[in-house]
């Protein structure tokens, strides 16, 4: 059967004939029962079984403890016993009384009640027809009647209920039938055994059979309470929106998987996934639409590994026995798959992912989490909709992120300054370019008479001016030839990337200087085309010292210039590219340093 949506007319094409057939069966059952002689003992037995069936119908037991899909009750036991002992008509009326009474009390839709009662009437008729040819009271005959009646009950129920669900939900019919058979075969076999016990005891002594009813109902109630306890435990570990494991469950599973990976000497990769610009989805389309996106993303993540929702739009995947290469392929597949999903009126959304692998990078739970989080942050800054493996140079960025929430500004600045080493390690400068720019910028700021705080801010911004290059591909940073236009545009994004990193981490003054350190005096710079004194003074200082150190450093595509040649180039471009006052102050600083024989060391 196709899984496409169906119309109510198609569903009614099943419900109406079943209800009419069921009504005919119930009318026939009433007639047969009324015209058949019953002893007082039989009437008491039928009434007792009906009361027990009604009570059992009121407290059904869930079939699947994991998914909560579907329930069954001990009504089955009492109905099968009634059909075998008193005939199909008695069984049909018992099912009518028990089912209709309970479901009407629960205010279920009348159409559903009518369909359920009709199905059970057909169950009783089918069971009666199957056992009618079997006569006698031998053990074999009794077992055969109970087995056939129970089989008829199960088969008719599955065939008709699966058809109704398939038509109402659009799910494949045969797949639903297989699912229901797997879910019910074991509990129905146990209940068929209980029905057989009840029949045998009734034939020996009705009093003994009544005594069996109590334990059966007690078992049902115990199973029900046990299921509730298990469900409560699962809810404590499950995110209700996506059905994925929650934050608590994630930490417990990660701890166990790390121990297992260590014992078996196999890799384990932690993958953090974050929906890109999810706030915009909520703001533009509303939180219900955002919840649907979260739910569907969660469903896709479940296909890639053991998935968890950590909160908000943050997810995690545990990729067991995945080394870096396997994990990268799996994560890329997930990111690409989500990017192709059409989320109704919202359109498409993308996700970013960060990976860290045990034991290559992190060992303990907290360390692996920190490294994967750093890699995710990197992926976000690198343009989103992508996967990034953890790299050592993002450690300090993660530490800075942690310190940003704290009150210790000095510690925050120290952590930020240490990032300069990671930047220089990726770029093509020789030595500590960022450190040299930082030192020269502080000396120029001091010569200009800035106060101590401004000098230190300029020093710090000088060390971090190229922070955004952490998000620039190495093939661009290390390209030996001239950059093409598209590559240059990517490279020229590094001030903005560095600004976003620092601005989000609570070092605003430094972030502004980093953002504007490529603005030109004549307004032809980037990113904002500021001119003259519109450009922050610290940024103008860093621009000059950065250019000087770049010219006096060896690069892949050219040798370094002498200090004199570099200074001459700065003076030539003063008034267009550079602030003339800064260039003059820088020349004075270099001249004084030369007289103290310090300049050669700086230029080397």
NORTA-V211330 format. One record per residue. N is the residue number from 1. RES is the residue in one letter. SS is DSSP state (2 for helix, 1 for strand, 0 for the rest). Layout:
N|RES|SS, N|RES|SS
This chain:
1|X|0, 2|X|0, 3|X|0, 4|X|0, 5|X|0, 6|X|0, 7|X|0, 8|X|2, 9|X|2, 10|X|2, 11|X|2, 12|X|2, 13|X|2, 14|X|2, 15|X|2, 16|X|2, 17|X|2, 18|X|2, 19|X|2, 20|X|2, 21|X|2, 22|X|2, 23|X|2, 24|X|2, 25|X|2, 26|X|2, 27|X|2, 28|X|2, 29|X|2, 30|X|2, 31|X|2, 32|X|2, 33|X|2, 34|X|2, 35|X|2, 36|X|0, 37|X|0, 38|X|0, 39|X|0, 40|X|2, 41|X|2, 42|X|2, 43|X|2, 44|X|2, 45|X|2, 46|X|2, 47|X|2, 48|X|2, 49|X|2, 50|X|2, 51|X|2, 52|X|2, 53|X|2, 54|X|2, 55|X|2, 56|X|2, 57|X|2, 58|X|2, 59|X|0, 60|X|0, 61|X|1, 62|X|1, 63|X|0, 64|X|0, 65|X|0, 66|X|0, 67|X|0, 68|X|0, 69|X|0, 70|X|0, 71|X|1, 72|X|1, 73|X|0, 74|X|0, 75|X|2, 76|X|2, 77|X|2, 78|X|2, 79|X|2, 80|X|2, 81|X|2, 82|X|2, 83|X|2, 84|X|2, 85|X|2, 86|X|2, 87|X|0, 88|X|2, 89|X|2, 90|X|2, 91|X|2, 92|X|2, 93|X|2, 94|X|2, 95|X|2, 96|X|2, 97|X|2, 98|X|2, 99|X|2, 100|X|2, 101|X|2, 102|X|2, 103|X|2, 104|X|2, 105|X|2, 106|X|0, 107|X|0, 108|X|0, 109|X|0, 110|X|2, 111|X|2, 112|X|2, 113|X|2, 114|X|2, 115|X|2, 116|X|2, 117|X|2, 118|X|2, 119|X|2, 120|X|2, 121|X|2, 122|X|2, 123|X|2, 124|X|2, 125|X|2, 126|X|2, 127|X|2, 128|X|2, 129|X|2, 130|X|2, 131|X|2, 132|X|0, 133|X|0, 134|X|0, 135|X|0, 136|X|0, 137|X|0, 138|X|0, 139|X|2, 140|X|2, 141|X|2, 142|X|2, 143|X|2, 144|X|2, 145|X|2, 146|X|2, 147|X|2, 148|X|2, 149|X|2, 150|X|2, 151|X|2, 152|X|2, 153|X|2, 154|X|2, 155|X|2, 156|X|2, 157|X|2, 158|X|2, 159|X|2, 160|X|2, 161|X|2, 162|X|2, 163|X|2, 164|X|2, 165|X|2, 166|X|2, 167|X|2, 168|X|2, 169|X|2, 170|X|0, 171|X|0, 172|X|0, 173|X|2, 174|X|2, 175|X|2, 176|X|2, 177|X|2, 178|X|2, 179|X|2, 180|X|2, 181|X|2, 182|X|2, 183|X|2, 184|X|2, 185|X|2, 186|X|2, 187|X|2, 188|X|2, 189|X|2, 190|X|2, 191|X|2, 192|X|2, 193|X|2, 194|X|2, 195|X|2, 196|X|2, 197|X|2, 198|X|2, 199|X|2, 200|X|2, 201|X|2, 202|X|2, 203|X|2, 204|X|2, 205|X|0, 206|X|2, 207|X|2, 208|X|2, 209|X|2, 210|X|2, 211|X|2, 212|X|2, 213|X|2, 214|X|2, 215|X|2, 216|X|2, 217|X|2, 218|X|2, 219|X|2, 220|X|2, 221|X|2, 222|X|2, 223|X|2, 224|X|2, 225|X|2, 226|X|2, 227|X|2, 228|X|2, 229|X|2, 230|X|2, 231|X|2, 232|X|2, 233|X|2, 234|X|2, 235|X|2, 236|X|2, 237|X|0, 238|X|1, 239|X|0, 240|X|0, 241|X|0, 242|X|0, 243|X|0, 244|X|0, 245|X|1, 246|X|0, 247|X|2, 248|X|2, 249|X|2, 250|X|2, 251|X|2, 252|X|2, 253|X|2, 254|X|2, 255|X|2, 256|X|2, 257|X|2, 258|X|2, 259|X|2, 260|X|2, 261|X|2, 262|X|2, 263|X|2, 264|X|2, 265|X|0, 266|X|0, 267|X|0, 268|X|1, 269|X|1, 270|X|1, 271|X|1, 272|X|1, 273|X|1, 274|X|1, 275|X|1, 276|X|0, 277|X|0, 278|X|2, 279|X|2, 280|X|2, 281|X|2, 282|X|2, 283|X|2, 284|X|2, 285|X|2, 286|X|0, 287|X|2, 288|X|2, 289|X|2, 290|X|2, 291|X|2, 292|X|2, 293|X|2, 294|X|2, 295|X|2, 296|X|2, 297|X|2, 298|X|2, 299|X|2, 300|X|2, 301|X|2, 302|X|2, 303|X|0, 304|X|0, 305|X|0, 306|X|1, 307|X|1, 308|X|1, 309|X|1, 310|X|1, 311|X|1, 312|X|0, 313|X|0, 314|X|1, 315|X|1, 316|X|1, 317|X|1, 318|X|1, 319|X|1, 320|X|1, 321|X|0, 322|X|0, 323|X|0, 324|X|2, 325|X|2, 326|X|2, 327|X|2, 328|X|2, 329|X|2, 330|X|2, 331|X|2, 332|X|2, 333|X|2, 334|X|2, 335|X|2, 336|X|2, 337|X|2, 338|X|2, 339|X|2, 340|X|0, 341|X|0, 342|X|0, 343|X|0, 344|X|2, 345|X|2, 346|X|2, 347|X|0, 348|X|0, 349|X|0, 350|X|0, 351|X|1, 352|X|1, 353|X|1, 354|X|1, 355|X|1, 356|X|1, 357|X|1, 358|X|1, 359|X|0, 360|X|0, 361|X|0, 362|X|0, 363|X|0, 364|X|0, 365|X|2, 366|X|2, 367|X|2, 368|X|2, 369|X|2, 370|X|2, 371|X|2, 372|X|2, 373|X|2, 374|X|2, 375|X|2, 376|X|2, 377|X|2, 378|X|2, 379|X|2, 380|X|2, 381|X|2, 382|X|0, 383|X|0, 384|X|0, 385|X|0, 386|X|0, 387|X|1, 388|X|1, 389|X|1, 390|X|0, 391|X|0, 392|X|2, 393|X|2, 394|X|2, 395|X|2, 396|X|2, 397|X|2, 398|X|2, 399|X|2, 400|X|2, 401|X|2, 402|X|2, 403|X|2, 404|X|2, 405|X|0, 406|X|0, 407|X|0, 408|X|0, 409|X|2, 410|X|2, 411|X|2, 412|X|2, 413|X|2, 414|X|2, 415|X|2, 416|X|2, 417|X|2, 418|X|2, 419|X|2, 420|X|2, 421|X|2, 422|X|2, 423|X|2, 424|X|2, 425|X|2, 426|X|2, 427|X|0, 428|X|0, 429|X|0, 430|X|0, 431|X|0, 432|X|0, 433|X|2, 434|X|2, 435|X|2, 436|X|2, 437|X|2, 438|X|2, 439|X|2, 440|X|2, 441|X|2, 442|X|2, 443|X|2, 444|X|2, 445|X|2, 446|X|2, 447|X|2, 448|X|0, 449|X|0, 450|X|0, 451|X|0, 452|X|2, 453|X|2, 454|X|2, 455|X|2, 456|X|2, 457|X|2, 458|X|2, 459|X|2, 460|X|2, 461|X|2, 462|X|2, 463|X|2, 464|X|2, 465|X|0, 466|X|0, 467|X|2, 468|X|2, 469|X|2, 470|X|2, 471|X|2, 472|X|0, 473|X|0, 474|X|2, 475|X|2, 476|X|2, 477|X|2, 478|X|0, 479|X|0, 480|X|0, 481|X|0, 482|X|0, 483|X|0, 484|X|0, 485|X|2, 486|X|2, 487|X|2, 488|X|2, 489|X|2, 490|X|2, 491|X|2, 492|X|0, 493|X|0, 494|X|2, 495|X|2, 496|X|2, 497|X|2, 498|X|2, 499|X|2, 500|X|2, 501|X|2, 502|X|2, 503|X|2, 504|X|0, 505|X|0, 506|X|0, 507|X|0, 508|X|2, 509|X|2, 510|X|2, 511|X|2, 512|X|2, 513|X|2, 514|X|2, 515|X|2, 516|X|0, 517|X|0, 518|X|0, 519|X|0, 520|X|0, 521|X|0, 522|X|0, 523|X|0, 524|X|0, 525|X|0, 526|X|0, 527|X|0, 528|X|0, 529|X|0, 530|X|0, 531|X|0, 532|X|2, 533|X|2, 534|X|2, 535|X|0, 536|X|0, 537|X|2, 538|X|2, 539|X|2, 540|X|2, 541|X|2, 542|X|2, 543|X|2, 544|X|2, 545|X|2, 546|X|2, 547|X|2, 548|X|2, 549|X|2, 550|X|2, 551|X|2, 552|X|0, 553|X|0, 554|X|0, 555|X|1, 556|X|0, 557|X|0, 558|X|1, 559|X|0, 560|X|0, 561|X|0, 562|X|0, 563|X|2, 564|X|2, 565|X|2, 566|X|2, 567|X|2, 568|X|2, 569|X|2, 570|X|2, 571|X|2, 572|X|2, 573|X|2, 574|X|1, 575|X|0, 576|X|0, 577|X|0, 578|X|1, 579|X|0, 580|X|2, 581|X|2, 582|X|2, 583|X|2, 584|X|2, 585|X|2, 586|X|2, 587|X|2, 588|X|2, 589|X|2, 590|X|2, 591|X|2, 592|X|2, 593|X|2, 594|X|2, 595|X|2, 596|X|0, 597|X|0, 598|X|0, 599|X|2, 600|X|2, 601|X|2, 602|X|2, 603|X|2, 604|X|0
